Amino acid sequence: MRVSWALSGVGGIEGVLREAGLCERAGLAGVWYCDYQAPFSGTLELFVVLSQLAARTKECFIGSLVTDVLRRRPIVIAHAFATLSYLAPGRVVLGLGARGGLSQAPYGIPLSNLTSRLREGIEVVRELWRADPEAPAEYRGEYYRLGGRALPSSLPVEYRYT
């Protein structure tokens, strides 16, 4: 069994980094930072926090708990996590979901067709990560599209589907 920890966010970025350091020294498998709160609700921005965690930890995985494909465009998610994978090879975990907490309704994000929008968001991220110069990413769905032939990431993305 592997044990991981959801970081509290108490104490700002220094508190998060201190908490992650304690988790790593205790031998936990990884740490998670939440991405399901409304923007400007007092939580720190996920991509900024994960980049700091990538720089300050050496062995534990770092992951998102749970990144929302309704609020964040899948192409942005794919690019951010490809970059994080470069900063922390083999240690980045992307948790994807749709409709978490209060992160959509107050901002006018529709809550319809959640399952199909999540499915398409996952497909777009996978398509971008699988692409290479010989086979650029292409996707045409009901909610998301990769216009033409999207260029692949030149970053070394490692991924597993679970």
Disulfide bonds with the S-S distance in Angstrom:
none
